[in-house]
Amino acid sequence: IIHGYGDGGFRISGNRFSGAVFITPRHTKLWSPATPEKLTASAILDVVPEETPPLLLLGVGDAPLSPLQTLADDLKQQGIALELMSTAAACRTWNVLISEGRNAAAALYAVA
């Protein structure tokens, strides 16, 4: 569960993480993503620690300005649906998905 975000990081399951994070139901790790516009499917697949989840929430800071269609298409070819949103919305959505026992991942850019 994400308990808080902001100040350049996250509070997840009682731990503080500074910077961007990649989360699955069983793992949370720091990652150093490219800017959202330069993010690639392979950069995301490289940080997936286990079986690829069918859904990826991508929280890009403020509300996304572009749909990142190439990234969405590339992930779809790997069997992953991309949901692009602000980091705040992605954190809230993650908590709902986890409470429902859904298999998903979240890639979250830190916000100030």
Buried (B, 14 or more C-beta within 10 A) or exposed (E): EBEEBEEEBBBBEEEEBEBBBBBBBEEBEBBEBEEBEEBBBEBBBEBBEEEBBEBBBBBBBEEBEEEBEEBBEBBEEEEBEBBBBBBBBBBBBBBEBBEEEEEBBBBBBBBE
